[in-house]
Amino acid sequence: MPLAENLAAVQYRIATACEQAGRDPSEVTLLAVSKNHPAESVAEAVRLGLTIFGENRVQEAKAKIPLSPGRARWHFIGHLQSNKARDAVALFETIESVDSLALATELQKQAEKQAKTLKMLLEVNVAGESSKFGWNPERLLAEFMQLNAFSRLELHGLMTVAPYATDAEKVRPVFRRLRELRDRCADLLGASLPVLSMGMSGDLEVAVQEGATIVRVGTALFGPRPKVVRESADEI
Ligand SMILES: *Cc1c(COP(=O)(O)O)cnc(C)c1O
């Protein structure tokens, strides 16, 4: 299906979930996950009104972003190695996947050097899957105030990647726990922590019902991802 039709279908899904939850669709940002898709797809999405794009590898983003429309804004959503922090700070407006104090420290250092401020979300491994990166919730609560103390990093909220499930209802508790953890972090902060990035192509309705403010959608917009040939193993 062409992108325009896919976009209409995704927007309809978001609107329907908002209606069920008594939320206003303007509270939910659609982030288009363009990983493995070319800059032409980004340009087409921008023409259709999408503005926020997600990438999960720095090398790929470094090649793609300069070829994409300047209006596009970029969120990093993959595991970030500290040695890629300099490029990530230069390329991205938001790092959604900050998963350690060491990484935040490096991002702060690079942002300082580049005289930038960076938005960040903290990635939480809610279900404790060994295959995934992200904070253990208890550890996050323990380190939260340190994470909020970086002068160049604006802490906006939390992000999670739910376990894969054919029945999206099964991951509802994961989204709910992320929201509850966000509320506990906001209590520590004594201020609101507005952003909850959760939900993808297969489970975005449930995520919206549980309070998502960003849904990250790839396949339902752009179709199946073409395989990308990588030049080195450390790109995986
Ligand atoms: C690839 C990816 C997505 C999008 O997944 P789809 O199922 O294609 O919508 C969302 N979030 C992250 C972190 C991803 O890596």
The ligand as an SDF file (V2000), in Angstrom:
LIG
                    3D

 15 15  0  0  0  0  0  0  0  0999 V2000
   12.0430   -0.7550   14.6370 C   0  0  0  0  0  0  0  0  0  0  0  0
   11.5650   -0.0820   15.8640 C   0  0  0  0  0  0  0  0  0  0  0  0
   10.2470    0.3980   15.9630 C   0  0  0  0  0  0  0  0  0  0  0  0
    9.2020    0.2200   14.8750 C   0  0  0  0  0  0  0  0  0  0  0  0
    8.7610   -1.0940   14.8080 O   0  0  0  0  0  0  0  0  0  0  0  0
    7.5440   -1.5040   13.8290 P   0  0  0  0  0  0  0  0  0  0  0  0
    7.0500   -2.7740   14.4030 O   0  0  0  0  0  0  0  0  0  0  0  0
    8.1280   -1.6590   12.4690 O   0  0  0  0  0  0  0  0  0  0  0  0
    6.5360   -0.4210   13.8780 O   0  0  0  0  0  0  0  0  0  0  0  0
    9.8910    1.0550   17.1220 C   0  0  0  0  0  0  0  0  0  0  0  0
   10.7680    1.2400   18.1330 N   0  0  0  0  0  0  0  0  0  0  0  0
   12.0330    0.8010   18.0730 C   0  0  0  0  0  0  0  0  0  0  0  0
   12.9530    1.0530   19.2230 C   0  0  0  0  0  0  0  0  0  0  0  0
   12.4780    0.1210   16.9420 C   0  0  0  0  0  0  0  0  0  0  0  0
   13.7490   -0.3160   16.9010 O   0  0  0  0  0  0  0  0  0  0  0  0
  1  2  1  0
  2  3  1  0
  2 14  2  0
  3  4  1  0
  3 10  2  0
  4  5  1  0
  5  6  1  0
  6  7  2  0
  6  8  1  0
  6  9  1  0
 10 11  1  0
 11 12  2  0
 12 13  1  0
 12 14  1  0
 14 15  1  0
M  END
$$$$
